[in-house]
Amino acid sequence: MNRNTKINALLLFVVAALAVLPLALGLGDHKEEPFTGADAEAETAITEIEPDYEPWFSPLYEPPSGEIESALFAVQAALGAGVLAYYFGVHRGRRQGEERALARQDTLDTGSAASAPSAPSAESTSAGSAAERA
């Protein structure tokens, strides 16, 4: 196993442990809803401290059930993950393309240096004339 495979396996184990340990250790058994979100926890704490508290505003859309709310949250998370994956994929693809272009250019430069001098190519002529115009 190489180093990256070991790191990936370790990270996968840590994520699995974070998901399973709270359930296995019984964390949240004393609560009615053991694994509610931070919003529900904050609402409970606020109403305990200040029972007459009035929210400053109400949500634009209130889902009819908790399942729909969870589904919308999952869709939002999936879209965010997709955008991030797309960005990192494009970034990596550009970097790999630049590396291939540099490697190809190095190969052409070393190949042309070994061979007899030849007339300038159309690319180098157009690049040279563009540099002269600038």
DRENDO-1510 file (C-alpha; in Angstrom, 1 decimal, always signed):
<recs>
REC; n; res; u; v; w
REC; 1; MET; +0.0; +0.0; +0.0 .
REC; 2; ASN; +1.3; +3.4; -0.9 .
REC; 3; ARG; +1.1; +6.5; +1.4 .
REC; 4; ASN; -2.0; +8.0; -0.3 .
REC; 5; THR; -3.9; +4.7; +0.1 .
REC; 6; LYS; -3.1; +4.5; +3.8 .
REC; 7; ILE; -4.2; +8.1; +4.3 .
REC; 8; ASN; -7.5; +7.5; +2.5 .
REC; 9; ALA; -8.2; +4.3; +4.4 .
REC; 10; LEU; -7.5; +6.1; +7.7 .
REC; 11; LEU; -9.8; +9.0; +6.8 .
REC; 12; LEU; -12.5; +6.6; +5.8 .
REC; 13; PHE; -12.2; +4.8; +9.1 .
REC; 14; VAL; -12.4; +8.1; +11.0 .
REC; 15; VAL; -15.5; +9.2; +9.1 .
REC; 16; ALA; -17.1; +5.8; +9.8 .
REC; 17; ALA; -16.2; +6.0; +13.5 .
REC; 18; LEU; -17.8; +9.5; +13.7 .
REC; 19; ALA; -21.0; +8.2; +12.2 .
REC; 20; VAL; -21.2; +5.0; +14.3 .
REC; 21; LEU; -19.8; +5.9; +17.7 .
REC; 22; PRO; -22.6; +8.3; +18.8 .
REC; 23; LEU; -25.1; +5.5; +18.0 .
REC; 24; ALA; -23.1; +2.7; +19.6 .
REC; 25; LEU; -22.3; +4.7; +22.8 .
REC; 26; GLY; -26.0; +5.7; +23.2 .
REC; 27; LEU; -25.4; +9.4; +23.1 .
REC; 28; GLY; -28.7; +11.2; +23.1 .
REC; 29; ASP; -30.7; +8.4; +24.6 .
REC; 30; HIS; -32.1; +10.7; +27.3 .
REC; 31; LYS; -33.6; +13.0; +24.7 .
REC; 32; GLU; -37.0; +12.7; +23.0 .
REC; 33; GLU; -35.3; +13.4; +19.6 .
REC; 34; PRO; -31.7; +12.4; +20.1 .
REC; 35; PHE; -30.1; +13.9; +16.9 .
REC; 36; THR; -31.9; +17.1; +16.1 .
REC; 37; GLY; -30.2; +19.9; +14.3 .
REC; 38; ALA; -28.6; +23.0; +15.8 .
REC; 39; ASP; -31.6; +25.1; +14.9 .
REC; 40; ALA; -33.9; +23.0; +17.0 .
REC; 41; GLU; -31.4; +22.9; +19.9 .
REC; 42; ALA; -31.1; +26.7; +19.8 .
REC; 43; GLU; -34.9; +27.2; +19.7 .
REC; 44; THR; -35.3; +25.0; +22.8 .
REC; 45; ALA; -32.5; +26.8; +24.7 .
REC; 46; ILE; -34.0; +30.2; +23.8 .
REC; 47; THR; -37.5; +29.3; +24.9 .
REC; 48; GLU; -36.1; +27.9; +28.2 .
REC; 49; ILE; -34.3; +31.2; +28.9 .
REC; 50; GLU; -36.9; +33.6; +27.6 .
REC; 51; PRO; -40.4; +32.1; +27.2 .
REC; 52; ASP; -41.9; +35.3; +25.8 .
REC; 53; TYR; -39.3; +35.6; +23.0 .
REC; 54; GLU; -40.7; +36.6; +19.6 .
REC; 55; PRO; -38.6; +35.8; +16.5 .
REC; 56; TRP; -37.6; +38.8; +14.4 .
REC; 57; PHE; -38.8; +37.2; +11.2 .
REC; 58; SER; -40.3; +34.0; +9.9 .
REC; 59; PRO; -39.0; +31.7; +7.2 .
REC; 60; LEU; -39.9; +32.3; +3.6 .
REC; 61; TYR; -40.9; +28.6; +3.1 .
REC; 62; GLU; -41.8; +26.2; +5.9 .
REC; 63; PRO; -41.7; +22.6; +4.6 .
REC; 64; PRO; -44.9; +20.6; +5.5 .
REC; 65; SER; -42.9; +17.8; +7.3 .
REC; 66; GLY; -39.5; +17.0; +8.7 .
REC; 67; GLU; -38.9; +14.5; +5.9 .
REC; 68; ILE; -39.3; +17.1; +3.2 .
REC; 69; GLU; -37.0; +19.5; +5.1 .
REC; 70; SER; -34.4; +16.7; +5.4 .
REC; 71; ALA; -34.7; +16.0; +1.7 .
REC; 72; LEU; -34.3; +19.7; +0.8 .
REC; 73; PHE; -31.2; +19.8; +3.0 .
REC; 74; ALA; -29.8; +16.7; +1.3 .
REC; 75; VAL; -30.4; +18.2; -2.1 .
REC; 76; GLN; -28.7; +21.5; -1.0 .
REC; 77; ALA; -25.7; +19.5; +0.3 .
REC; 78; ALA; -25.5; +17.4; -2.9 .
REC; 79; LEU; -25.6; +20.6; -5.1 .
REC; 80; GLY; -22.8; +22.2; -3.0 .
REC; 81; ALA; -20.7; +19.0; -3.2 .
REC; 82; GLY; -21.2; +18.9; -7.0 .
REC; 83; VAL; -20.1; +22.5; -7.4 .
REC; 84; LEU; -17.0; +22.0; -5.3 .
REC; 85; ALA; -16.2; +18.7; -7.2 .
REC; 86; TYR; -16.6; +20.5; -10.5 .
REC; 87; TYR; -14.4; +23.4; -9.4 .
REC; 88; PHE; -11.6; +21.1; -8.2 .
REC; 89; GLY; -11.9; +18.9; -11.3 .
REC; 90; VAL; -11.6; +21.8; -13.6 .
REC; 91; HIS; -8.7; +23.2; -11.6 .
REC; 92; ARG; -6.9; +19.8; -11.7 .
REC; 93; GLY; -7.6; +19.3; -15.4 .
REC; 94; ARG; -6.1; +22.7; -16.2 .
REC; 95; ARG; -3.0; +22.0; -14.1 .
REC; 96; GLN; -2.6; +18.6; -15.8 .
REC; 97; GLY; -3.1; +20.3; -19.2 .
REC; 98; GLU; -0.4; +22.8; -18.5 .
REC; 99; GLU; +2.0; +20.1; -17.4 .
REC; 100; ARG; +1.3; +18.1; -20.6 .
REC; 101; ALA; +1.8; +21.2; -22.7 .
REC; 102; LEU; +5.1; +22.0; -21.0 .
REC; 103; ALA; +6.3; +18.4; -21.3 .
REC; 104; ARG; +5.3; +18.4; -25.0 .
REC; 105; GLN; +7.1; +21.7; -25.5 .
REC; 106; ASP; +10.2; +20.4; -23.7 .
REC; 107; THR; +10.1; +17.3; -25.9 .
REC; 108; LEU; +9.8; +19.4; -29.1 .
REC; 109; ASP; +12.6; +21.8; -27.9 .
REC; 110; THR; +15.0; +18.9; -27.1 .
REC; 111; GLY; +14.0; +17.1; -30.3 .
REC; 112; SER; +14.5; +20.2; -32.5 .
REC; 113; ALA; +17.8; +21.0; -30.8 .
REC; 114; ALA; +19.1; +17.5; -31.7 .
REC; 115; SER; +18.0; +17.8; -35.3 .
REC; 116; ALA; +19.3; +20.2; -37.9 .
REC; 117; PRO; +18.1; +23.8; -37.7 .
REC; 118; SER; +14.8; +24.3; -39.6 .
REC; 119; ALA; +12.6; +27.2; -40.7 .
REC; 120; PRO; +10.5; +28.7; -37.9 .
REC; 121; SER; +7.0; +27.1; -37.6 .
REC; 122; ALA; +3.8; +29.1; -38.1 .
REC; 123; GLU; +3.2; +29.1; -34.4 .
REC; 124; SER; +6.5; +30.6; -33.5 .
REC; 125; THR; +6.3; +33.1; -36.3 .
REC; 126; SER; +2.8; +34.3; -35.2 .
REC; 127; ALA; +3.9; +34.4; -31.6 .
REC; 128; GLY; +7.0; +36.4; -32.6 .
REC; 129; SER; +5.1; +38.9; -34.6 .
REC; 130; ALA; +2.6; +39.3; -31.8 .
REC; 131; ALA; +5.4; +40.0; -29.4 .
REC; 132; GLU; +6.8; +42.6; -31.8 .
REC; 133; ARG; +3.5; +44.4; -32.1 .
REC; 134; ALA; +3.0; +44.6; -28.3 .
</recs>
